[in-house]
């Protein structure tokens, strides 16, 4: 065993840890539950605009969806419809 063996073992272990955790990077996703109980998952936060309507790609259902936001005294209510004009 030469004087560089502990350093090489340490470097190999570090590389192994990096390779094992390579795909574990946290991908930001935002979800909400629609008024009928369906869960939807999007890559960016669903924020209202002046129309209170958005079109986003749902990562759970793998399709483009039109999101309507209604504000009530109980908070936001979301209604989601499949976007017929996409793709």
C-alpha positions in Angstrom: 0.0 0.0 0.0 1.6 3.3 -1.0 0.9 6.7 0.4 -1.7 7.6 -2.2 -4.0 4.7 -1.7 -6.2 6.3 1.0 -6.6 9.4 -1.2 -7.6 7.2 -4.2 -10.1 5.3 -2.1 -11.6 8.5 -0.9 -11.9 9.9 -4.4 -13.5 6.7 -5.7 -16.0 6.7 -2.9 -16.8 10.4 -3.6 -17.4 9.6 -7.3 -19.6 6.7 -6.4 -21.7 8.9 -4.2 -22.0 11.5 -7.0 -23.0 8.9 -9.6 -25.6 7.2 -7.3 -27.2 10.6 -6.6 -27.0 12.0 -10.1 -30.7 11.7 -10.9 -31.9 12.7 -7.4 -31.8 16.4 -8.2 -35.0 18.0 -6.9 -37.2 19.2 -9.8 -39.6 21.8 -8.7 -43.1 20.9 -9.3 -46.4 22.4 -8.2 -49.6 20.5 -7.7 -53.2 21.2 -6.7 -56.4 19.4 -6.3 -59.3 20.4 -8.6 -62.8 20.9 -7.2 -63.7 17.3 -8.2 -60.8 15.8 -6.4 -58.4 15.2 -9.3 -54.7 16.0 -8.6 -52.8 17.9 -11.3 -49.0 18.5 -11.4 -47.2 21.3 -13.2 -43.6 22.4 -13.6 -44.3 26.0 -12.5 -46.7 27.5 -10.0 -50.2 28.2 -11.2 -50.7 31.9 -10.7 -53.6 33.9 -11.9 -53.4 36.5 -14.6 -55.9 39.1 -15.7 -58.0 36.5 -17.5 -58.0 34.1 -14.5 -57.3 31.4 -17.1 -54.1 29.6 -17.9 -52.9 26.8 -20.3 -50.3 24.5 -18.8 -48.9 21.0 -19.5 -49.9 18.6 -16.8 -47.1 16.2 -15.8 -49.5 13.8 -14.2 -51.9 13.4 -17.2 -49.3 14.1 -19.9 -51.5 16.6 -21.8 -52.1 20.4 -22.1 -54.9 21.7 -19.8 -56.8 24.9 -19.5 -57.0 26.1 -15.9 -59.8 28.4 -14.7 -59.3 30.0 -11.3 -62.3 31.2 -9.3 -62.0 33.1 -6.0 -64.5 32.5 -3.3 -64.8 33.3 0.4 -63.3 29.8 1.0 -60.2 30.5 -1.2 -59.3 29.6 -4.7 -61.2 27.0 -6.7 -59.6 25.4 -9.8 -61.4 24.0 -12.7 -59.4 22.1 -15.3 -60.3 21.1 -18.8 -58.4 19.2 -21.4 -57.1 21.7 -24.0 -58.6 20.6 -27.4 -56.3 22.9 -29.4 -52.9 21.8 -28.3 -50.7 19.4 -30.2 
